[in-house]
Amino acid sequence: WMRSGQRDKIYPAVASSMFRRGFRLYIPPMVLTFCEMIATRFGITPPLNFTFVAEAALLAQFVDWLSDMNQFINPFYTFQRSMQGILIHPKYDAVLWTIPIEFWGSFVVYTLLLLLARVPSNRLRMFLVAVYACFSMRLGSWNLFCFSSGMLIADFNLNQEETNTVPSPDKLSRFRLIWTTVFAVAFYAAGFPTLVYEEAKSNPMPGFELLRAITPTSWNLEDQSRFIWSLSGVALLVSISQLPIKSLFETNLCQYLGK
């Protein structure tokens, strides 16, 4: 709609998405952690967090779960940490740390859409989003870099669909070679080890010494490795969108699971 100039459709669509986003993201984890709380309390399953200590009574366990969910969902607790890309591990399921980051990352995307809806040039809009992405990474918000880069990838793909130009076989072959190289390098870089432990910054790191050398250790990142992981993640997505492998993710099953 933005690219076709139908700006009157943008605002209600974004507003609807903003309203539904919290329910869609937080209700499943609430149900999940409630079941895990019951199962853990009665000894059916082991705790899913190393710091978990069961309460003496079921009612006390339920109150503790409510308190943990408040810390997990309440924007007054999650906003600052999630915008900075600092992980919040719920007591009842530590793996759910992605949810607050997804929530606030989505709201950054919605806000950018609202702010840039009336920018007349697609290229100027993409440039402004790219500038925002770079500043986010520089400030240590690796997650906002990833979300805003996702906007760029989507815009880039939409632009390709609109132009619908078919390159010559030779040009297509060169393009695929370039994107395959990008994919391979990004896939390798995605395996870069964590630098959250001090010894990881000085101990030998066979195969990853170059990546460690170019990682900015002075930036305010919760884990400096997220610089490499974020770049590799974005590179993987954009390269997949340019290679035949993308058809795997466009099957009906994958589209259904994505939705």
N, C-alpha and C positions, 0 to 999 in steps of 0.2 A: 504493500500500500504506500509506503514511504517513497519507494522508487518510482511508482506510477503516479504520484501526486495526489493520491486519495487520502489526504491528511485528516479529513473528518472522521475516517474509520479508525484512525490510530488510537486516539485518546480513550474511547470506550473499551477498545480491545485490551489496551495496556492496563487500564483501571480494573477490568475484570480479572486479568491475570494476577495483578497485585493482590486483589482480595482473596483469590482462591489459593495462592501459593502457600501460605502458612498452613492451611488445612491439609493440602495435598502432601506437604512435606512432613508435618509433625504428627498427624493422627496415626499413621502406620507405626512409627517408633514408639508412640505411647502405648498402643496395643501390644506391641512386641515386648517392651520392657515390663509391662504389667504381667504378662505371661511368664517372663523370665524371673520376675520377682517372686511369683507364686511357686514356680518350679524350684527355684533356689532355696526358698524358705523351707520347703518341705523335703529338701534333699533329693529331689528327682534328678536335677542336673547340677554340676559344679558351677561355682560363680564364674561369670564371663569377664570379670575384672579382678586383677590381683589384689586390689585394695578393698575388696568387698568384705564386710563383716556383718553377719546376720544379726538381726535384732532379737530380743528375748521373746517378743510376742508378735503375732501376725498383725495386730492393729498398729503396733509401733513400726513394723516393717512397711505397712501401707503408708503411714505418715512420712516415713523416710523416703519412700518412692515418690510421693507427691512433692516433697522438698527438692529431690533430685530433678524431677521433671520441671519444676519451676526454674531451677538454675539452668536447665537445658533449653527451655523455650522462651523465658522472659527476656524481651529485647533489652531491658535495662542491664541484664547480666551478660548478654551475648554480643551486643552491638560492637563494643570496642575491640574485644578479642577477635571476633570473627572478621571484622573489617581489616584487621592487621594480619589475618591468616594464622592466628594462634589457635591450636586445637583445644576443644572442650570435650573431655572424655566423660560421658555419663557413667554414673556409678554402676548401673545395671547392665550396660552393654557399651564397652569402650569404643567399639568399631563405628558407632553412630556419630563420631566426631565430624563427619562430613556434612551432616544435616544443617547446623547453623551457618556453616560457610556457604552451602548451597543457597540457603534462604537469603542471606544478605548479598551474595553475589548476584542473585536474580534481581534483587531490588536495585542494585547498581545498574544492571542492564536496562530495567524498566525506566529508571530515571534518565539514563542517557538517551533512550528512545524518545522520551517526552521532550527533553531539552533540544534534541537535534532534529525533531520531526519537521521543522520548517527550514532547515538548511537546504537550499535549492539544488546544490551540486552533490551528487553521489560521492565524487572523489574527495570533496572537501569534508564531507561527513566522515568518510573512512579515515581521512588524515587526522581529524580531531579525535576519533576513537583510538587511533594508533598512538597519538601523543599521550592520551590518557592512560593507555596500557603501559607505555614506557615509564611514565611518572609513577604509576602504581607499583611497578616492580622496583624502581629506584627507592621508593619509600618503604619497601619491605612487604607490600601487600601482594604477594605472589598469586593469591587466589583471584584478586580483582584483575590482575594481568591476564589470567587465564580466561575469565568470563568475558572481558572486553575483547580479547583476541578471538573468542568464539564468535562475537558479533562480526569481526572483520572477515573471518572465514566464511560465514553465512553470506555476507555482502559480496564477497569475492565470487562465491559460487553462483549467486543470483545474477551477477553481472555476466558471467560466462553463459548462463542460460539465455539471457536476453540477447547477447550478441550472436550466439549460436553459430559461430564460425567453425568450419571444419578444416583443420590444418592438413597440409600435404603429408603423404606417408613418411617422407624423410623428416619433416618437422615434428610429426607425431612421435616418431621413433626417438628423436633427440629429447623431446619433452619427457617421454616415459623414462629414459635413461637418467635424466636429471632428477625427476621425482622419485625414482627407485633409489637413487643414491641418498637423497634427503631422507627417505623412509628408513633406509638401512642405518644411517648415522644416528637418526633420532631414536630408533629402536635400541641401538647399542647404548646411547647416552641415557636412556630411561633406566638402565640398570645401575646407574651411578650410586655408590653406597652413601648412606647417611653420614652427615658431618655433625650430628647433634652431640656426639661424644668427643671430648677434647682430644683423645688419643687418635681419633680418626683423622685429625688435621695434621698429624706428624708421622704416623706410622706408614710403612710402605703400602701403596695401593696399586698393585700391578694392573696395567691396562687402563687405568683411569688417572694417571699422574697429570696428564695434560689438562683434562677437565677440571681436576682439583686446582691446578695452577691458575686457570682463568675464572674460577669461582670467586666473586667478590665477597671476601670474608668480613669486610667492614660494614656491609649493608645490614639494616635492621631486620633480618630474616629470622624467623623462629628456628629454622634449620637451613643453613646456607645451601644445602643440596637442592632445595626447592627452586633455586635459580636454574639449575640444569634440568631438573624434572619438568619445570614449567615450560621451558623452551622446547624440550624434547616432546612434550605432550602436544603442544601447539603444532610443531613440525610434523608429528605423526598424523594428526587430524587433517592438516591441509594437504599432505602428500597422499593420504588415502583417498581424499576427494578427487584426486587427479589420476588415479591409477585404476585399472580394471578390478582390483580387489574390492573397490567400493560396492560393487554389485552384490557382494556377500552380505553387506549391511543393509541392502535395499530390498531384501526378500520380505515377503509378507510376515513371516515369523519374527524377523528382527524388527520390522516396523511396529508390529504389535507389542513386542517386549519393550521397545523404546517408549511407546506411548504409555 
